[in-house]
Amino acid sequence: MKVVFQGLLGIAFGVLLLWMALSGIDGAAISAALAQANIGYLLAGVGLFWIGVLFRILRWQALLTPVRMLTF
């Protein structure tokens, strides 16, 4: 019961913070900017982000191997 309450409280807090972060943003301006964006650059950026995440995973896996073997 305590874990469920903590989970719901965390979700509620996350929704509140997301609402606070996005409440002053103009949706039409964002959609216009995305319409003008180069999709190739967006895909390259997302791909490079995930490559960076992969390298961080491998680094932490190498650092923590003496303590405990971690799976990917």
N, C-alpha and C positions, 0 to 999 in steps of 0.2 A: 504494500500500500504506500509506503514511504517513497519507494522508487518511482511509482506512477505519479505521485504528487510532485516530486522533484522534476520529472520529465515534463509534466504539464506546465509547471511554473517556468521552466526553461524555455519552452515553446512560446508561452505568453510573453515572456520578457523579450525573446527574439522578435516576435511580431511587433511589439511596441517599439523596439529600436529600429526595425525596418521601416515602420510607418514614420517615425521621426526623421529618419534619413531621407526618405523619398517624398515627404509631404510638400516640400518647396520646389519640386522639380517639374518643369513643363514637359509633359509627355509628347506634345506635338513637336517641340524643338528636338527632343531626343530621336523621334522617329524620322524627322527630316535629316538630321545628321547621319543616322544609320543608313538612310537611303542614298546619301551621297558618298558613303564610305566605300573604299576599295575592299571587296570581299577577300581578295588574295592576301592583303596585309592582315586582315582580321584573322583569317585561318592560320597564317604563319605565326601570328602572335599567340594564338591559343595553342598551337603546336609547340612553340618554344616554351611556353609556360609549363606544359605537361612534361616536356623533356627535362626542364629544371626540377620538377617534382620528382621525376624518376631518379635523377642524380642525387637528390637529397635523400630519397629512400635508400639508395645503395650506400650512401655515405653513412647514414645512421645504422644501417645493417652491419657495415664493416666496423663501426665504432663500438657497437654493442655486442658483437659476436663473442668476445671473451666473457661477458657477463651472462648472456643467454642467447641462444640461437633463435633468430627471428625469421619468420617466413615473409615472402614478398607480399 
